[in-house]
Amino acid sequence: MNRSRWSATFTVQLDSAEAAQHLFRSLGPEAAREVPKTSATISLPTPTSLCLEVRASDAGSLRAAANTFLGWVDLAGASEAVARAAELPRGPKPLSR
């Protein structure tokens, strides 16, 4: 990649260390991919937060990469919420009449 001239850092606060680990593992393969003009690194600065740093050689590439990663963060959060809801104990079903 050419020298990175543009960068953006995002910190995502999560509800639990487990959710942070899930997000970290979900984004890891994407951050490791080689994408022209961009690179990304992720870290877990605290047990419940994830830091995403996106670097690019131009503003357009930075915007595209940031939008992509933030979209994945949003999707992962929605997926986590659905998974948690599915784990909740269900009460007895009402009797049919």
NORZI-V577384 format. One record per residue. RES is the residue in three letters. SS is DSSP state (a for helix, b for strand, c for the rest). NEAR is the number of other ideal C-beta (glycine too) atoms within 12 Angstrom. Layout:
res: <RES/RES>
ss: <SS/SS>
near: <NEAR/NEAR>
This chain:
res: <MET/ASN/ARG/SER/ARG/TRP/SER/ALA/THR/PHE/THR/VAL/GLN/LEU/ASP/SER/ALA/GLU/ALA/ALA/GLN/HIS/LEU/PHE/ARG/SER/LEU/GLY/PRO/GLU/ALA/ALA/ARG/GLU/VAL/PRO/LYS/THR/SER/ALA/THR/ILE/SER/LEU/PRO/THR/PRO/THR/SER/LEU/CYS/LEU/GLU/VAL/ARG/ALA/SER/ASP/ALA/GLY/SER/LEU/ARG/ALA/ALA/ALA/ASN/THR/PHE/LEU/GLY/TRP/VAL/ASP/LEU/ALA/GLY/ALA/SER/GLU/ALA/VAL/ALA/ARG/ALA/ALA/GLU/LEU/PRO/ARG/GLY/PRO/LYS/PRO/LEU/SER/ARG>
ss: <c/c/c/c/c/b/b/b/b/b/b/b/b/c/c/c/a/a/a/a/a/a/a/a/a/a/a/a/a/a/a/a/c/c/b/c/c/b/b/b/b/b/b/b/b/b/c/c/b/b/b/b/b/b/b/b/c/c/a/a/a/a/a/a/a/a/a/a/a/a/a/a/a/a/a/a/a/a/a/a/a/a/a/a/a/a/a/c/c/c/c/c/c/c/c/c/c>
near: <19/14/12/22/16/25/23/25/20/28/21/31/20/28/17/16/17/18/27/31/21/26/39/31/19/28/35/22/13/28/29/13/17/12/21/15/24/34/28/38/26/32/21/26/20/16/16/21/23/37/27/35/26/35/28/30/22/20/19/16/27/29/18/23/36/26/19/24/38/26/16/30/34/19/18/30/25/16/18/26/18/13/16/17/12/11/11/10/7/9/6/6/6/7/5/4/3>
